[in-house]
Amino acid sequence: MIVLDNVIVSMGFSPDDSEVSGQVKVSLKDAGRLRSLTLECRCATSQRVRPDALLIGEAIQQLRRSPRVRSGEVRLEFAKGLKPIETARAA
């Protein structure tokens, strides 16, 4: 499974700014087929990490927790030259 691209579709903060949430659209090549997934992401905010980076990181963690990746059936790889955070800014 190769991650080709990712884009933050939506992003928002909790009323007290302690959490960031949003949707991350991930384009994949899986078993020769192109797929697109939209993942719901939520995580605690950080003074050291940008909110877009937190959401992209959470999306990647969700992909790593998928049954096929966890079982070792497929490996999670990234397209050559993919810069997830720069891509995320396009949203």
C-alpha positions as CSV (number, residue, x, y, z in Angstrom):
1,M,0.0,0.0,0.0
2,I,1.6,3.2,-1.2
3,V,0.5,6.6,0.1
4,L,0.5,8.9,-2.9
5,D,-0.9,12.1,-1.5
6,N,-2.8,13.6,1.4
7,V,-4.9,16.7,1.9
8,I,-6.6,18.1,4.9
9,V,-10.2,18.5,3.9
10,S,-11.4,20.2,7.1
11,M,-9.8,21.3,10.3
12,G,-11.2,22.8,13.5
13,F,-10.4,23.2,17.2
14,S,-12.3,22.4,20.4
15,P,-13.7,25.4,22.3
16,D,-10.8,25.4,24.7
17,D,-8.2,24.8,21.9
18,S,-7.1,21.6,23.6
19,E,-7.9,19.4,20.6
20,V,-7.7,19.7,16.8
21,S,-10.0,17.6,14.6
22,G,-10.6,17.3,10.9
23,Q,-10.7,15.1,7.9
24,V,-7.7,14.0,5.9
25,K,-8.1,12.6,2.4
26,V,-5.4,10.1,1.6
27,S,-4.8,8.8,-2.0
28,L,-3.3,5.3,-2.1
29,K,-2.2,2.7,-4.5
30,D,-3.2,-0.7,-3.1
31,A,-2.8,-3.9,-5.0
32,G,-2.4,-2.0,-8.2
33,R,-5.7,0.0,-7.7
34,L,-5.9,3.7,-6.9
35,R,-8.0,4.4,-3.8
36,S,-9.0,7.4,-1.9
37,L,-9.9,7.4,1.8
38,T,-11.2,10.2,4.0
39,L,-10.1,9.7,7.6
40,E,-11.7,11.4,10.6
41,C,-8.8,12.5,12.8
42,R,-8.7,14.1,16.3
43,C,-5.8,14.7,18.6
44,A,-4.5,16.9,21.4
45,T,-3.0,20.2,20.4
46,S,0.7,20.9,21.0
47,Q,2.8,24.0,21.5
48,R,5.6,22.3,19.5
49,V,3.8,20.7,16.6
50,R,1.6,22.5,14.0
51,P,-2.1,21.4,13.9
52,D,-1.8,20.2,10.3
53,A,1.1,18.0,11.1
54,L,-0.8,16.5,14.0
55,L,-3.7,15.6,11.7
56,I,-1.5,14.1,9.1
57,G,0.3,12.1,11.7
58,E,-3.0,10.8,13.1
59,A,-4.1,9.8,9.6
60,I,-0.9,7.9,9.1
61,Q,-1.3,6.2,12.5
62,Q,-4.8,5.1,11.5
63,L,-3.4,3.6,8.3
64,R,-0.8,1.7,10.3
65,R,-3.5,0.3,12.6
66,S,-5.5,-1.1,9.6
67,P,-5.8,-4.9,9.8
68,R,-3.9,-5.6,6.6
69,V,-0.9,-3.5,7.6
70,R,-0.9,-4.8,11.2
71,S,-1.0,-8.4,10.1
72,G,1.9,-7.8,7.7
73,E,-0.2,-8.7,4.7
74,V,0.8,-5.3,3.2
75,R,3.5,-2.7,4.0
76,L,2.7,0.9,4.3
77,E,5.0,2.9,2.0
78,F,5.1,6.5,0.8
79,A,5.6,7.8,-2.7
80,K,9.0,9.0,-3.5
81,G,9.3,12.7,-2.8
82,L,6.0,12.9,-0.8
83,K,6.2,15.7,1.7
84,P,3.0,15.2,3.7
85,I,3.0,18.5,5.5
86,E,3.7,20.6,2.4
87,T,0.8,18.7,0.7
88,A,-1.4,19.4,3.7
89,R,-1.0,23.1,3.3
90,A,-2.8,22.9,-0.1
91,A,-6.1,22.4,1.8
